[in-house]
Amino acid sequence: MQQVTIHAAKTHLSRLIEAALAGEEIIIANGSRPVVRLVPVSQGKFKLGLLKDKLTGPGPDFLAPMDGDDLALWEGGG
């Protein structure tokens, strides 16, 4: 654990961020009183194919022409 004052944190912010990203615990203190902890933000990972193998059957053909009743509903008819 590394504890630094606010002034030192402002002066060495880039170095402190690198240390926090490397897993080091950084405490920023106001004088000798700890006030905040510098921690990395967890990065969510985007995963393609999240529902792969969970959906069954062929999907709808979005390029196929609509039948007359469905088309009327989309165009505001009843």
C-alpha positions as CSV (number, residue, x, y, z in Angstrom):
1,M,0.0,0.0,0.0
2,Q,1.3,3.4,-0.9
3,Q,-0.1,6.6,0.8
4,V,0.6,10.0,-0.8
5,T,-0.6,13.5,0.0
6,I,-3.0,15.4,-2.3
7,H,-0.2,17.6,-3.5
8,A,2.0,14.6,-4.3
9,A,-0.9,12.9,-6.0
10,K,-1.4,15.9,-8.3
11,T,2.3,16.1,-9.1
12,H,2.7,12.3,-9.8
13,L,-0.8,11.4,-11.0
14,S,0.4,9.5,-14.1
15,R,2.8,7.4,-12.1
16,L,0.1,6.7,-9.5
17,I,-2.4,5.6,-12.1
18,E,0.1,3.2,-13.6
19,A,0.8,1.7,-10.2
20,A,-3.0,1.3,-9.5
21,L,-3.4,-0.4,-12.9
22,A,-0.6,-2.7,-11.9
23,G,-2.5,-3.8,-8.8
24,E,-0.9,-1.6,-6.2
25,E,-3.2,0.0,-3.6
26,I,-2.9,3.8,-3.6
27,I,-4.3,5.9,-0.8
28,I,-4.5,9.7,-1.1
29,A,-4.4,11.6,2.2
30,N,-5.3,15.1,3.3
31,G,-2.3,15.7,5.5
32,S,-1.9,12.4,7.4
33,R,-5.7,11.5,7.2
34,P,-6.5,9.0,4.4
35,V,-9.4,10.3,2.3
36,V,-9.6,8.4,-1.0
37,R,-8.4,5.2,-2.6
38,L,-7.2,5.1,-6.2
39,V,-8.4,2.0,-8.0
40,P,-8.7,1.0,-11.6
41,V,-12.2,0.9,-13.2
42,S,-13.1,-2.6,-14.2
43,Q,-13.4,-2.9,-18.0
44,G,-16.4,-4.9,-19.2
45,K,-15.6,-7.0,-22.1
46,F,-17.9,-7.1,-25.1
47,K,-18.5,-10.7,-26.2
48,L,-19.8,-11.6,-29.7
49,G,-22.1,-14.5,-29.9
50,L,-23.5,-14.1,-26.4
51,L,-26.7,-16.0,-27.3
52,K,-24.9,-18.5,-29.6
53,D,-26.4,-22.0,-29.1
54,K,-29.2,-20.6,-27.0
55,L,-31.5,-19.6,-29.9
56,T,-33.0,-22.4,-31.9
57,G,-34.6,-22.6,-35.3
58,P,-34.1,-20.4,-38.3
59,G,-34.4,-16.7,-37.7
60,P,-36.9,-14.5,-39.5
61,D,-36.1,-13.5,-43.0
62,F,-36.0,-9.7,-42.7
63,L,-35.6,-9.3,-46.4
64,A,-38.7,-11.3,-47.4
65,P,-41.8,-9.3,-48.5
66,M,-44.5,-8.9,-45.8
67,D,-47.9,-10.3,-46.3
68,G,-50.7,-7.8,-46.8
69,D,-52.2,-7.8,-43.3
70,D,-48.8,-7.3,-41.6
71,L,-47.9,-4.5,-44.1
72,A,-51.2,-2.7,-43.3
73,L,-50.4,-2.8,-39.6
74,W,-47.0,-1.3,-40.2
75,E,-48.4,1.4,-42.4
76,G,-51.0,2.4,-39.8
77,G,-53.9,0.5,-41.2
78,G,-56.2,-1.7,-39.2
